[in-house]
Amino acid sequence: MNSTANYHPPPPPLPSSQPPFSDSDTDSDSENFQVGADLSNSIFKAYLDFSSSSSSSSSITSVDLSKIQSFLNSSSSGALSCLICLERIRPSDPTWSCSSLCFALFHLLCIQSWARQASDLSAARAAARLPITAETAAKQATWNCPKCRSSYSKSEIPKSYFCFCGKLRDPPSDNPWILPHSCGEICNRPLPNNCGHFCLLLCHPGPCPSCPKSIKTRCFCGSVEDFRRCGFKNFSCNRHCNKRLDCNKHNCYEICHPGTCPPCRARETYRCRCGKKEEKKDCCDRDFRCENECKKLLTCGKHVCERGCHRGACGECPLQGRRTCPCGERVYEGMPCDGVTPVCGATCNKLLNCGYHRCPERCHKGPCVETCRTMVKKSCRCGGLKKEVPCYQDLSCEKKCLRMRDCGRHACRRRCCDGDCPPCSEVCDKRLRCKNHKCPAPCHRGACAPCPLMVTISCACGETFFEVPCGTEMDQKPPKCRKLCKITPLCRHASNSKPHRCHYGPCPQCRALCEVEYPCGHKCNLRCHGPKPPPNPEFTLKPKKKKSYLQPGCTPGTPCPPCPELVWRPCVGEHMGAERMMVCSNTTRFSCDNLCGNLLPCGNHYCTKTCHPLETQPSSSGHHKRSETCEECRLPCEKERMPKCSHPCPLQCHPGECPPCKVLVKRSCHCGAMVHAFECIYYNNLSEKDQVAARSCGGPCHRKLPNCTHLCPEICHVDKCPAPDKCSKKVTVRCKCQTLKKEWICQDVQAAYHDTGHDPKDIPKNQFGLGLLACNSDCKSKVQEVESALQLRKPKVLEKKEPDGKQGPKRRKRRDRIREGEQVSRLQKFVATIKRVLLIIIIIAAVIAVTYYGYKGLLRLSDWMNEAELQRAKRRRPRI
């Protein structure tokens, strides 16, 4: 195929002042776009012409070419950057591109330095950790791509500058109609999947697209044949596979699929290997074994088969023929199979699990001991400890390894290390060159790998974009997009507005006349200042804080100026008769100074605030009013409670019924012996009869009868005690001298008092029944005996009193005591005076000492401050 078959002759070159990828002004921008379009057409023409006749969709084509298109956008915007040095890649710079996965572009010098350092570090690690020589390690050393980490050998370190397809060495950079770093010829590299065809694009970056040629191919199951693109020749017909499965009995019922068919899942009843058990299983699990033992009689006729479920014959008895003792030293010939093989008595001498020692026990049946307990001298892994331990036991010391790991930053710190220190498990966490991320790799030697992230820089609509390495995004400009702006104008002239191209920031302002009709019927004659659509955000990679600013009136993007007509406007509370004549442009709200008068939420009182807005609703002028809630009712609740009670409601004024009264009401019982506590709501809901029953204590009345000193014998009752004059208690009745006494019934005593003209209520308790009996002769003689006994009990009166002269000695003693007290008080006064003098002297000495040392301290502080000031002045002097 001719390499220039799809090449178009370039147009005349541009002036030197306008480079091919400049985006400085409109004219150069349009020419650059034409150049970019020509480059895209020239590179993709052969592929698009070939794939246009294919049956595949255009979406597949766009996906295949997206990598190359992104590179073209980056190149036209001057945004190609090296991932290692983060510098821009100019068209004249020698480059190298990864050919494995990422196809990233690097400076040739940067990738050479990177590869040499990485391969040397890999060789040093291999020589230190593997038993190979340094020369062998250097030959086997590898290096990785800085972005995708694909591995390359040391011989693959680039030495020369080649184009993308690798045919031309040192491609030219002065032709503006050829893609930079490209030879301009057909790529002709083998396409992926080894289909046998070659790439039809011109020399290009990135992976080659899928093969566009149409071939005749079959689906996965082979039942449908169709023409498909070679790159997408594998397809499913979406029918049942119907291939014969491994069981050679059923067909595959899956939808047409790649690879081998899944196991057969047809369920049937199958027998196990021994034929004793039947189970319903999948066809792929038809060959199974049951859990039962065979138990068939062997050929010896004495033993049964101990094998599990199996097919075929059980075989001969394993105990027939030549037999040995458990250790294998003695052989027994011709023993019957049911006989027990005796032990020989010699040492077992079988090799134990350790592999070094043998069993010291006598010939025995069964396995030997699992752990070898022979004492041997062992050393730990690091060689710092030697000790005799049992053979089965491992020996390790507590010494920590202080060798540095491969990273050269952290010590091993592993206990009893054998010298082969593991790689460092710490995270590197160094700041990468992009200054946005930290190295997530394990701690290592040498420079960290570049940040593998790519930042996408796109236009406002996202149709045109390119990728740059992380860390270079702050120096990039957005690509020029030729798509039309997708933002629909919101003003009334949207149908007649001129379309414009994709952009960042706000759309240009409409310049037509507004002519919007006010609600009052007038029209606005200003230039269009209707609503603006939400602007695109400004191009930035890091969000900035929004600055609040005020928009001036009567400017594009502002509402129409208010109407100047006079209108009647109600007050904020919309009271009748409080309207005022105002200009439409004056949106000032006013209060009519009347009371609000609205019913409060409590439903019992009215708002006493001055006129204020009530609800948010549009007024006649089209403006919204700010709402203000009425005052909150804080009065106590004054409602009548149902059922009625004397307690007020504890809540503030509220709508609806009051809560039930829970106040405890104290009510004494009828007799006054007990006090009951009832809830008010419960007590008031009782009937009078139930209230009387509830207040009764159920015991005796305990109230005193009015006519006597006895208590009422009835059960606690209401009102007065019944029949107070019918008291049947016994009362002791005495004569006036209390010599005679008798027992009468209380009602007879009351009758006797009535007969004598006395009221029983007026008789004291201790004299009740006294004097109702008449005295006799015995009473008089007894009175005389009592009086004579009282005369004998009286004390004798002193006939003479002591004269006053006997008080003399007492007065002399008192004077002596006073004189002694005066002498003691003088001594005390003298001691107190001495104490006061000493206290004054101590205070004066303390004041003098404080003054002296304080003055000295102030002098020292002043000297120190002067020295500090001199030192500061010396530091401030400029150096010559």
Long-range contacts (C-beta under 8 A, 24 or more apart in sequence): 1-186, 1-188, 3-185, 3-186, 3-188, 4-185, 5-46, 5-186, 6-42, 6-45, 6-46, 6-186, 6-200, 6-202, 7-42, 7-184, 7-202, 8-38, 8-41, 8-42, 8-45, 10-38, 10-175, 10-176, 10-177, 11-38, 11-177, 13-176, 14-176, 19-176, 20-176, 20-177, 21-75, 21-76, 21-77, 21-78, 23-77, 23-477, 23-480, 29-480, 32-76, 32-480, 33-480, 33-482, 35-76, 35-176, 35-177, 36-72, 36-76, 38-177, 39-72, 39-177, 39-179, 40-69, 40-72, 42-177, 42-202, 43-68, 43-72, 43-179, 43-201, 43-202, 43-204, 44-68, 44-201, 46-186, 46-200, 46-201, 46-202, 47-200, 47-201, 47-209, 47-212, 50-200, 50-212, 50-213, 51-212, 51-229, 53-214, 54-212, 54-214, 54-229, 55-214, 55-227, 55-228, 55-229, 56-228, 56-229, 56-232, 60-210, 60-229, 60-232, 61-209, 61-212, 64-209, 64-210, 64-231, 65-209, 67-103, 67-205, 67-206, 67-207, 68-201, 68-204, 68-205, 68-206, 68-209, 70-206, 70-465, 70-466, 70-467, 71-105, 71-204, 71-205, 71-206, 71-466, 72-179, 73-464, 73-465, 73-466, 73-479, 74-466, 74-467, 74-468, 75-179, 75-180, 76-479, 77-457, 77-466, 77-476, 77-477, 77-479, 77-480, 79-457, 79-466, 79-468, 79-472, 79-476, 79-477, 80-105, 80-468, 81-468, 81-469, 81-472, 82-106, 82-107, 82-110, 82-469, 83-146, 83-147, 83-450, 83-451, 83-452, 83-469, 84-110, 84-111, 84-114, 84-146, 84-450, 85-110, 86-433, 86-434, 86-450, 86-469, 86-471, 86-472, 88-472, 91-173, 91-180, 91-181, 92-173, 94-161, 94-170, 95-161, 95-181, 96-158, 96-161, 97-164, 97-205, 98-145, 98-147, 98-148, 98-150, 100-145, 100-148, 100-150, 101-145, 101-148, 101-150, 102-145, 102-147, 102-148, 102-150, 103-205, 103-206, 103-207, 104-145, 104-146, 104-147, 104-148, 105-181, 105-205, 106-146, 108-158, 108-161, 111-146, 111-158, 112-157, 112-158, 112-159, 114-143, 114-146, 115-143, 115-152, 115-154, 115-157, 115-158, 116-143, 116-157, 117-446, 117-447, 118-142, 118-143, 118-144, 118-446, 119-143, 119-154, 119-157, 121-445, 121-446, 125-406, 128-406, 129-406, 129-420, 144-449, 146-449, 146-450, 146-452, 147-450, 147-452, 148-452, 149-449, 149-452, 163-203, 164-203, 164-204, 164-205, 165-189, 165-199, 165-203, 165-204, 167-203, 168-203, 171-203, 179-203, 179-204, 179-205, 181-205, 191-230, 191-231, 192-231, 193-231, 195-230, 195-231, 195-233, 197-230, 219-256, 220-256, 220-257, 220-258, 221-256, 221-257, 223-256, 234-258, 245-283, 246-284, 247-283, 247-284, 247-286, 249-283, 250-283, 272-309, 273-309, 273-310, 273-311, 274-309, 274-310, 274-311, 276-309, 300-337, 302-337, 302-338, 303-337, 303-338, 325-363, 326-363, 326-364, 326-365, 326-366, 327-363, 327-364, 329-363, 354-391, 354-392, 356-391, 357-391, 380-416, 381-416, 381-417, 381-418, 382-416, 382-417, 382-418, 382-419, 384-416, 385-416, 405-443, 406-444, 406-445, 407-442, 407-443, 407-444, 407-445, 408-445, 409-443, 410-443, 432-471, 433-471, 434-469, 434-470, 434-471, 434-472, 435-471, 436-470, 436-471, 437-470, 455-541, 457-541, 459-483, 459-502, 459-504, 460-485, 460-502, 460-503, 460-504, 460-536, 460-539, 461-485, 461-486, 461-502, 463-502, 464-502, 473-541, 474-541, 477-539, 478-504, 478-539, 487-533, 487-534, 487-536, 488-533, 489-533, 490-530, 490-531, 490-532, 490-533, 491-528, 491-530, 491-531, 491-532, 492-516, 492-528, 492-530, 493-528, 493-530, 503-536, 504-536, 504-537, 504-538, 504-539, 505-535, 505-536, 505-537, 505-538, 506-532, 506-535, 506-536, 507-532, 507-533, 507-535, 509-556, 509-557, 510-556, 514-560, 516-560, 518-560, 518-563, 518-584, 519-563, 519-621, 519-622, 520-563, 520-565, 520-567, 520-584, 522-563, 522-565, 524-560, 524-561, 526-554, 526-560, 526-561, 527-556, 528-556, 529-554, 529-555, 529-556, 529-557, 529-558, 529-559, 529-560, 531-557, 532-556, 532-557, 561-585, 562-586, 562-587, 567-620, 567-621, 569-619, 569-620, 569-621, 570-619, 571-611, 572-611, 572-612, 572-613, 572-625, 573-611, 573-612, 573-613, 573-614, 574-614, 575-611, 578-611, 584-621, 587-621, 587-623, 589-613, 589-625, 589-626, 596-630, 598-630, 600-630, 600-631, 600-632, 600-633, 600-653, 601-630, 601-633, 601-655, 602-633, 602-652, 602-653, 602-654, 602-655, 603-655, 603-656, 604-633, 604-638, 604-639, 604-653, 604-655, 605-633, 605-635, 605-653, 607-631, 643-681, 643-684, 643-685, 644-684, 645-680, 645-681, 645-684, 647-680, 667-695, 668-695, 669-695, 669-696, 669-697, 669-716, 670-695, 670-696, 670-697, 670-701, 670-716, 670-717, 670-718, 671-697, 671-699, 671-700, 671-701, 671-702, 671-703, 671-712, 671-716, 671-717, 672-702, 672-703, 673-697, 673-699, 673-702, 673-716, 674-699, 692-718, 706-761, 707-750, 707-760, 707-761, 708-746, 708-749, 708-750, 708-760, 708-768, 709-765, 709-768, 710-746, 725-750, 731-768, 731-769, 732-769, 733-769, 733-770, 733-772, 733-773, 734-769, 734-770, 734-771, 734-772, 734-773, 735-771, 735-773, 735-774, 735-775, 735-779, 736-770, 736-771, 736-775, 737-775, 737-779, 737-782, 737-783, 738-770, 739-775, 739-778, 739-779, 739-782, 740-773, 740-775, 740-776, 740-779, 741-773, 742-773, 744-769, 744-772
